[in-house]
Amino acid sequence: MKMEATVRCAAVLLLLLLSQALITVHSQEEEEEAAQEVAQEVVQDEELQEEDQQVMETLTRNMKACTCDCESADSPTRLPSIIPTILSTSLPPPPPPQAHLLNCMPECPYHKALGFESGSVTSDQISCSNQEQYTGWYSSWMPTKARLNNQGFGCAWLSKFNDQYQWIQIDLREVGVVSGILTQGRCDADEWITKYSVQYRTMETLNWIYYKDQTGNNRVFYGNSDRSSTVQNLLRPPIVARYIRLLPLGWHTRIAMRMDLLMCMNKCT
């Protein structure tokens, strides 16, 4: 009797061990399948981002320039109105109303200031590198002070650090066509930016793209040589984006800037 009881116990124990092993194997298979699904989703997201990047680079760097005649109903200056459709990667883009709109970008003979000086650009649209460290004296020189022709104490953006890792960023709040950049130095001291580069992107989740020259190198824009003069750099072709960054490459004494952006306008508006 004792022998039979021992055999039965051993058999039950063996069955329990086998069941546990099968459960463990099944769980591992489910985890592996879940991991594979996550990996596939990551790859798909990366592919979509790459497609968006390619679309943006095509719209800004590879397009040839074209003239603008807004008296015509199919004027290329109407391009910004179809940009959100072009940038959608969820479905193939529908054919544009006029085929030539995708082959060129307007030279933007008409520009309008975005509104740094007028105040229509709000403080939450302007940010900078290391902004969380702007305390004490630096709190008076936040990026929100980087407004063209600003005067008085705290009349410019002063970078807390003077190196080539600093930037000032503008959020247009929607995709627009930026056609130029205006810069000034600090109003009350001989401090200004002598040269800078530009980055842009359409969505916060995308990588930054450098604005490039005709040779494919990062374009270098030359800035100021005194504290008060306004230096204008036009963008040909203009930038199609929501977010714009200026990255100082050279400066006099320290990184200091007042600025505004120019937006491409249809002359009929």
C-alpha positions as CSV (number, residue, x, y, z in Angstrom):
1,M,0.0,0.0,0.0
2,K,2.8,2.4,0.9
3,M,4.5,1.6,-2.4
4,E,1.3,2.3,-4.4
5,A,0.8,5.6,-2.6
6,T,4.4,6.6,-3.3
7,V,3.9,5.8,-7.0
8,R,0.7,7.8,-7.2
9,C,2.4,10.8,-5.5
10,A,5.3,10.6,-7.9
11,A,2.9,10.4,-10.9
12,V,1.0,13.5,-9.6
13,L,4.2,15.4,-9.0
14,L,5.4,14.5,-12.5
15,L,2.1,15.7,-14.1
16,L,2.4,19.0,-12.2
17,L,5.9,19.5,-13.3
18,L,5.0,18.8,-17.0
19,S,2.0,21.2,-16.7
20,Q,4.2,24.0,-15.3
21,A,6.8,23.4,-18.1
22,L,4.1,23.7,-20.8
23,I,2.7,26.9,-19.2
24,T,6.2,28.4,-19.1
25,V,6.9,27.5,-22.8
26,H,3.5,29.0,-23.8
27,S,4.2,32.2,-21.9
28,Q,7.6,32.5,-23.5
29,E,6.1,32.1,-27.0
30,E,3.5,34.8,-26.2
31,E,6.2,37.1,-25.0
32,E,8.3,36.5,-28.1
33,E,5.2,37.2,-30.3
34,A,4.5,40.4,-28.4
35,A,8.1,41.5,-28.8
36,Q,8.1,40.8,-32.5
37,E,4.9,42.9,-32.9
38,V,6.4,45.8,-31.0
39,A,9.5,45.6,-33.1
40,Q,7.5,45.6,-36.3
41,E,5.5,48.7,-35.1
42,V,8.8,50.5,-34.3
43,V,10.1,49.7,-37.8
44,Q,6.9,50.9,-39.4
45,D,7.1,54.2,-37.3
46,E,10.7,54.7,-38.4
47,E,9.8,54.1,-42.0
48,L,7.0,56.7,-41.8
49,Q,9.4,59.2,-40.2
50,E,11.9,58.6,-43.0
51,E,9.1,59.1,-45.6
52,D,8.2,62.4,-43.9
53,Q,11.8,63.5,-43.8
54,Q,12.2,62.7,-47.5
55,V,9.0,64.7,-48.3
56,M,10.3,67.7,-46.4
57,E,13.7,67.6,-48.0
58,T,12.1,67.4,-51.4
59,L,9.9,70.4,-50.7
60,T,12.6,72.6,-49.4
61,R,16.0,71.6,-51.0
62,N,15.3,69.8,-54.2
63,M,12.6,72.0,-55.7
64,K,13.6,74.5,-58.3
65,A,12.6,78.1,-58.0
66,C,9.6,79.4,-59.9
67,T,8.1,82.8,-60.5
68,C,4.9,83.9,-58.8
69,D,1.9,85.5,-60.5
70,C,-1.1,85.6,-58.2
71,E,-3.3,87.1,-60.9
72,S,-3.5,83.6,-62.2
73,A,-5.8,81.1,-60.5
74,D,-3.1,78.4,-60.5
75,S,-0.4,80.6,-59.1
76,P,2.5,78.7,-57.4
77,T,2.1,81.1,-54.4
78,R,-0.9,79.0,-53.5
79,L,1.4,76.1,-52.7
80,P,1.1,76.4,-48.9
81,S,-2.6,75.6,-48.9
82,I,-1.9,72.1,-50.2
83,I,1.2,71.3,-48.0
84,P,-0.7,69.6,-45.2
85,T,-2.1,67.1,-47.7
86,I,1.3,66.4,-49.2
87,L,2.8,65.7,-45.8
88,S,0.3,63.1,-44.8
89,T,1.9,59.6,-45.0
90,S,-1.2,57.6,-43.9
91,L,-2.5,57.5,-47.4
92,P,-1.0,58.1,-50.8
93,P,-1.3,61.9,-51.6
94,P,-4.0,62.8,-54.1
95,P,-2.9,64.6,-57.2
96,P,-2.6,68.3,-56.6
97,P,-5.0,70.8,-58.4
98,Q,-2.1,71.9,-60.6
99,A,0.7,69.5,-61.4
100,H,3.4,72.2,-61.5
101,L,2.9,73.1,-57.9
102,L,5.0,70.1,-56.8
103,N,7.8,70.9,-59.2
104,C,8.8,74.4,-57.9
105,M,8.7,76.7,-54.9
106,P,7.8,80.4,-55.2
107,E,10.6,83.0,-54.9
108,C,8.3,84.8,-52.4
109,P,8.5,88.4,-53.8
110,Y,6.2,89.4,-50.8
111,H,7.1,88.7,-47.2
112,K,5.4,89.4,-43.9
113,A,7.0,89.5,-40.5
114,L,5.9,86.6,-38.3
115,G,5.3,89.0,-35.3
116,F,8.2,88.9,-32.9
117,E,8.3,92.7,-32.8
118,S,4.5,93.2,-32.9
119,G,4.0,90.7,-30.1
120,S,1.7,88.4,-32.1
121,V,4.3,85.7,-31.5
122,T,3.7,84.7,-27.9
123,S,6.2,83.7,-25.3
124,D,5.3,80.0,-25.4
125,Q,6.3,79.9,-29.1
126,I,9.9,80.7,-28.4
127,S,12.3,78.5,-26.5
128,C,16.1,77.9,-26.3
129,S,18.7,75.4,-25.2
130,N,19.2,75.0,-21.4
131,Q,16.1,77.1,-20.7
132,E,15.5,75.3,-17.4
133,Q,18.8,76.9,-16.1
134,Y,17.7,80.5,-16.8
135,T,17.4,81.7,-13.2
136,G,18.6,84.8,-11.3
137,W,20.1,87.4,-13.6
138,Y,19.5,85.2,-16.7
139,S,15.8,85.1,-16.1
140,S,15.7,88.6,-17.7
141,W,17.3,87.4,-20.9
142,M,15.1,84.5,-21.8
143,P,14.5,83.6,-25.5
144,T,11.1,85.4,-25.3
145,K,13.1,88.7,-25.2
146,A,14.6,88.0,-28.6
147,R,12.3,90.4,-30.4
148,L,13.4,92.7,-33.2
149,N,14.0,96.3,-32.0
150,N,13.4,95.3,-28.4
151,Q,14.8,98.0,-26.0
152,G,15.7,98.4,-22.3
153,F,17.1,95.9,-19.8
154,G,16.5,92.4,-21.0
155,C,16.2,93.5,-24.6
156,A,17.6,90.3,-26.2
157,W,18.1,86.5,-25.8
158,L,21.5,85.8,-24.2
159,S,22.6,82.3,-24.2
160,K,23.8,81.1,-20.8
161,F,26.6,79.2,-22.6
162,N,28.8,80.3,-25.4
163,D,29.4,77.3,-27.6
164,Q,28.1,75.7,-30.8
165,Y,25.6,73.5,-29.0
166,Q,23.1,76.4,-28.3
167,W,19.9,77.2,-30.2
168,I,16.8,79.3,-30.2
169,Q,13.6,77.7,-31.5
170,I,10.3,79.0,-32.9
171,D,7.0,77.1,-33.0
172,L,4.8,78.4,-35.8
173,R,1.9,76.4,-34.4
174,E,1.1,75.1,-37.8
175,V,3.1,74.3,-41.0
176,G,4.0,77.4,-42.8
177,V,6.4,78.8,-45.4
178,V,9.3,80.7,-43.9
179,S,11.0,82.9,-46.5
180,G,13.5,84.9,-44.5
181,I,15.3,85.6,-41.1
182,L,16.0,89.0,-39.5
183,T,18.6,89.3,-36.8
184,Q,20.0,92.1,-34.5
185,G,22.4,92.1,-31.6
186,R,21.9,93.1,-28.0
187,C,20.6,96.6,-27.7
188,D,22.7,97.8,-24.8
189,A,26.1,96.0,-25.3
190,D,28.4,95.0,-28.2
191,E,27.2,91.4,-28.3
192,W,25.8,89.7,-31.3
193,I,25.8,86.6,-33.6
194,T,28.1,86.7,-36.6
195,K,26.9,83.5,-38.3
196,Y,24.4,80.7,-37.8
197,S,22.8,77.6,-39.3
198,V,19.2,76.7,-39.5
199,Q,17.2,73.5,-38.8
200,Y,13.5,72.8,-39.3
201,R,10.9,70.0,-39.0
202,T,7.2,69.7,-39.5
203,M,6.3,67.6,-36.4
204,E,7.8,67.3,-32.9
205,T,8.4,63.6,-33.4
206,L,10.6,64.0,-36.5
207,N,14.3,64.6,-36.6
208,W,15.7,68.0,-37.3
209,I,16.7,68.8,-40.9
210,Y,19.5,71.2,-41.7
211,Y,18.8,73.9,-44.3
212,K,21.4,73.1,-47.0
213,D,23.1,75.1,-49.8
214,Q,23.3,74.1,-53.5
215,T,26.3,71.8,-52.8
216,G,24.4,69.8,-50.2
217,N,26.4,71.2,-47.2
218,N,24.7,72.9,-44.2
219,R,24.1,76.5,-45.2
220,V,25.9,79.1,-43.2
221,F,24.0,82.4,-42.8
222,Y,26.1,85.5,-41.9
223,G,24.7,87.7,-39.2
224,N,25.5,91.0,-37.5
225,S,28.5,93.2,-37.3
226,D,27.1,95.7,-34.7
227,R,24.4,95.8,-32.0
228,S,21.7,97.7,-33.8
229,S,21.6,97.0,-37.6
230,T,19.1,94.5,-38.9
231,V,20.5,91.8,-41.1
232,Q,18.1,90.0,-43.5
233,N,18.8,86.6,-44.9
234,L,16.2,85.4,-47.5
235,L,15.6,81.7,-47.9
236,R,15.7,80.5,-51.5
237,P,13.9,78.1,-51.6
238,P,11.8,78.9,-48.5
239,I,11.4,76.4,-45.7
240,V,8.2,74.4,-45.3
241,A,7.9,73.6,-41.6
242,R,6.3,74.2,-38.2
243,Y,9.4,74.3,-36.1
244,I,12.5,76.5,-36.9
245,R,15.8,76.5,-35.0
246,L,18.7,79.0,-35.3
247,L,22.1,77.5,-34.2
248,P,24.8,80.1,-33.6
249,L,28.1,79.2,-35.2
250,G,30.0,82.5,-34.4
251,W,29.5,85.5,-32.2
252,H,31.0,88.8,-31.0
253,T,31.8,88.7,-27.2
254,R,28.8,86.3,-26.5
255,I,25.7,84.8,-28.1
256,A,23.0,87.5,-28.1
257,M,20.1,88.0,-30.5
258,R,17.0,89.9,-31.4
259,M,15.1,88.5,-34.3
260,D,12.0,87.9,-36.4
261,L,11.0,85.5,-39.2
262,L,9.6,86.4,-42.6
263,M,6.7,84.4,-44.0
264,C,6.1,83.9,-47.7
265,M,3.0,85.7,-48.8
266,N,0.8,85.6,-51.9
267,K,0.7,89.1,-53.2
268,C,-3.1,88.9,-53.6
269,T,-3.6,88.6,-49.8
